[in-house]
Amino acid sequence: MEMIALIGQAASHGDAVAIRQGQTEFTYRQLLKRSALVASAILGERKDLQESRVAYLVPGGFDYVTAQWGIWRSGGVAVPLSLSATEPELEYAITDSDSQIVLTTRTLRDKIAPLRERLGFKLHFVEDIAESDPNPLPVIGPDRRAMILYTSGTTNKPKGVVSTHATLQAQIEALIQAWHWQQDDSIPLFLPLHHIHGIVNVLSCALWSGATVDSFSHFEADVILERVTDQRYSVFMAVPTIYVKLIQTLHAMSEKNRKRAVQGFAQMRLMVSGSAALPASVHQQWTALTGQALLERYGMTEIGMALSNPYEGERRPGAVGQPLPNVELQLKGDAGEIIVKEGTAGEIQVRGPSVFLEYWQNPKATSESFDDGWFRTGDIAVLESGYYRIMGRQSVDIIKSGGYKLSALEIESVLLDHELIEQCAVVGMADDTWGESVAVACVLTQQAELNLQQLKDWCRDCMSPYKIPKRLLIVDGLPRNAMGKIQKPAVSKLFDQTNDH
């Protein structure tokens, strides 16, 4: 008998619709049957994979879930690969995890074939797994390793974050309880499925609950808005950039169509923003437009979700709320003291059943990431009136100036409210007087002009809650990447080469 809690939950939902893919619907019963066949194909003559790693490069939808569940049901460790990854990135994940089996689809054959020839792993195409009677499947205990997600840090190559089945169960159950997941929920899924946001917060929570997941290969604004207008969804989860895009799209609609779409959003019981800081201005714009107060939360690959604004109660713009069920959290100061009073910044440290097991084959990094049993997130936060507010990464987002800890993310968020600023980046620069001073690089809207004094004057009015930057660098026309964002190396180079601030 299998012991994977998510699979057991799915079995209780029978013929309810689990996955909707275009016009095709798949039931929970079909997921269970097909994933058992995938598990049998992976096992071959073996009885149990015994935590062998199995990588999979599969688009979101029915095939993705059956691949993931099939790996788990065979006793393997699932290693999801990014559909947008380059060949070297795919090779790194496959070789670092020592995956000897890879699952993919025939449509992605050309992306994976060169690696198969070079690395020699066994390749399965999910479409080719024949319908038959599945073999007996192994018993999978909760303490077994279940998944490796690769997370990129500020230095070195990505580390493989290892979660057990018990870890994933704890993460899912915390969100089920906190966000009131229900069997009659329906949610669109357009997030990447090699990240915890898409895998756990959306897909796993929905399938645990018996809800329906409407699967998309990417964010298809027109189709999704059409279904929102038809009131197809009760839950919606996205990243801040998606909400910005939706605000722009809604404003561009005719009044009649906008009203219908807004009604579709307004009737949802829950809308969540995560994976990046949500500017308070976007939070406020969305509420003014739809009546929905976005629920912002905080988490990371190693710990799942740790903090959340409440399902019922105030959802405070700019804050990430309070610890989720069964999550212990503390703030630790630079001198090693545990911070107990509000208003003092410290590193977030987390303990509990949702914390990951280890970094794959990296005991040194694992050991250095824990402090007497507490996971060191590297993120700095402050507690204000009972709610935590994230200030940024300890290594790159916190600027220490004149004895104060300044949040680069907060300054960026405020600057983006300026009507002439399209993109900006804030960094700390060495300063003999202040220790570090604040430098800002801005990309202006087309044909706009903004001089240093004008920006300083604007900052004095708008940044009063924060420490006013002592020095500001205005740079127009910075190189951008394909997503329209400032290229960080270009920003760093400009700062390095600029002496007159």
Number of C-alpha atoms within 10 A of each C-alpha: 9 14 14 20 17 18 19 14 15 22 16 14 19 16 13 19 22 28 28 20 15 11 6 8 16 18 19 24 18 19 24 21 16 25 27 25 25 30 29 25 20 27 21 12 9 12 15 21 20 15 18 20 24 29 29 28 25 25 22 24 23 23 19 21 22 23 30 26 24 26 32 27 31 31 29 29 28 28 26 26 26 19 18 9 12 11 12 10 14 20 19 15 22 24 12 15 23 14 21 16 19 23 23 23 20 14 10 14 14 10 17 19 13 13 16 16 9 9 14 12 17 13 19 18 19 21 11 11 15 11 10 10 10 15 15 13 19 20 15 23 15 16 12 19 26 27 26 27 24 25 16 11 9 9 6 7 12 16 22 23 21 24 29 22 22 22 25 25 21 20 26 25 19 21 21 19 13 16 22 13 21 17 14 14 19 25 22 25 25 20 22 20 24 20 19 23 23 19 19 20 20 24 28 24 24 26 23 25 23 27 25 25 26 25 21 20 15 12 16 10 13 11 12 18 21 15 16 23 19 14 18 19 24 20 21 19 24 21 17 20 13 14 19 16 11 16 16 11 14 17 11 11 12 9 11 8 14 18 15 17 21 18 17 21 25 20 16 19 16 20 19 20 21 21 16 14 21 24 21 17 15 20 23 16 17 18 14 11 16 17 15 21 20 25 25 28 26 25 18 15 19 24 25 24 25 29 23 26 26 19 16 8 7 12 20 20 20 21 27 26 26 20 21 22 18 15 20 15 18 17 23 20 14 9 7 10 10 13 17 11 11 13 14 15 22 26 25 23 22 23 20 18 16 25 26 23 18 21 22 18 14 12 11 9 13 17 14 10 18 15 11 9 12 17 22 20 18 16 19 24 25 22 21 14 8 10 20 25 22 23 24 21 18 18 11 16 20 20 24 18 21 14 10 13 18 25 27 22 21 20 22 19 21 16 24 17 15 14 10 17 18 16 19 22 22 24 22 22 18 13 12 8 9 15 14 20 21 25 20 22 22 26 21 21 14 11 6 11 11 13 10 13 10 10 14 17 10 13 19 14 10 15 16 9 8 14 17 17 18 13 14 19 17 16 16 17 11 19 14 15 10 7 7 10 15 20 15 14 10 13 21 14 10 15 20 10 8 10 7 7 12
